């Protein structure tokens, strides 16, 4: 019998030939090709890197690398002293680059955290939010710093008003004007263009500290170049000046020191300026400046400067020589010339300086005694007392020179000196009073009113004329006994005639007697007059 064919449900798998159940799994699907990975920078940006790699390598380590780069840039700027314009460009460029890197770091780390499913993702997200808030908090300060840097760069460019070239003599490089951008570079190029010149003359009110430091470094590297100031050198100019191995200053020039100040109103710039000032102090110490000098040098602020005299500049080794009338004198030479120069530099006292010059030539012992006395007076504390003592030392010196000249001057010069002295006393009596004349003769203060210069010039001229005709090597026969006899006789006569007049003022009487005495001695005949005048002037009258 036949059986109808059995149909299996369509949802069932037909049995296999050996009765085992067939494999119910679907046929294997061919594996998909892996998605191509982006480049490293793009992979981080898309979050394709692991969270650990994104955070620790691209976040922490790269951040440390940026900090190291910042420190290296700051160190380079401190050593190379670039212009503020260059610093502004570097800071702005670095700021933009740092912003781009920071955005790349944070976005990549956040995306990696979101895709990682790691339990550390929440912690990393919190750290990134804090980093973003910190960066936003720094933006105002950084923007203020850039603004200050831009203002400082503009100020530095404003200071760049200088002229560098050959001085009129053609034997020096002359740098005039404020110290600004490329000041030191311009001077270096000038010496390169004139290799036979080894002298730099500075004339500057100061300016940019960095360029001053650059010039100082250049001078240290070229000890064969002498640096000189013939007019004014202040602030950053003095910083450059002390770099020279040979440092000269004109006797009429001024070196001015004061505190450094920052062109940029930021803490970083203020700290930088302070570090430069500390470096300047160290340089002064290395030259031999005292602590007291440095204290005074940096006590002044703003446009006020400390302008030490030549003695202080020599004593603190700021200068190595002083140019006086075309000559370069040392510290020891200046000690003996400074007082004479004080007379020579003023038109109203120049003739007295001429008289002192003659004394130095003819009577060196008297001149040296004057110098030594003035050096002692120089150490006295009170200015007014010093002026009084300087004046006393001068007249002691003149009287000593007059005493010596009475032994070697010709009769004509002795007589001319007596006439000049009498005429001066007559002038004082007429224009001032007999009392003023007598007080002058007694060595006492008197009111010279507007006649002081005239009296001073008359005295100066009389001593110049006397010493011009003097020859210390001249041998003369002087009859001192005759002179004393004639002088005594004329004095008795004057005493009788003048004292018989009404006299309530002893100083007025002194004046009248001295004028009468000189008239009487000048009226004596022949050798008697000459010997009596010599005797009078060797007695200190």
Secondary structure, DSSP 8 states (H G I E B T S, - for coil): ---------TTS----TTS-----S--------------HHHHHHHT-S-HHIIIIIIIIIHHHHHHHHHHHHHHHHHHH---HHHHHHHHHHHHHHHHHHHHHHHHHHHHHHHHH--TTHHHHHHHHHHHHHHHHHHHHHHHHHHHHHHHHHHHHHHH--EEEEE-TTSSSEEEEE-B-TTHHHHHHHHHHH-TT--EEEEEE--B-HHHHHHHHHHHHH-TT-EEEEEEEEETHHHHHHTT-SSEEEETT-EEEB-----SS-SHHHHHHHHHHHHHHHHHHHHHT--HHHHHHHTT--TT--B---HHHHHHTTS-SEEEETTEEE-HHHHHHHHHHHHHHTSTTTHHHHHHHHHHHHH-HHHHHHHHHHHHHHHT-S-HHHHHHHHHHHHHHHHHHHHHHHTTTS-HHHHHHHHHHHHHHHHHHHHHT-HHHHHHHHTT-----GGGHHHHHHHHHHHHHHHHHT--TT------HHHHHHHHHHHHHHHHHHHHTS--S-HHHHHHHHHHHHHHHHHTS-HHHHHHHHHHHHHTT-
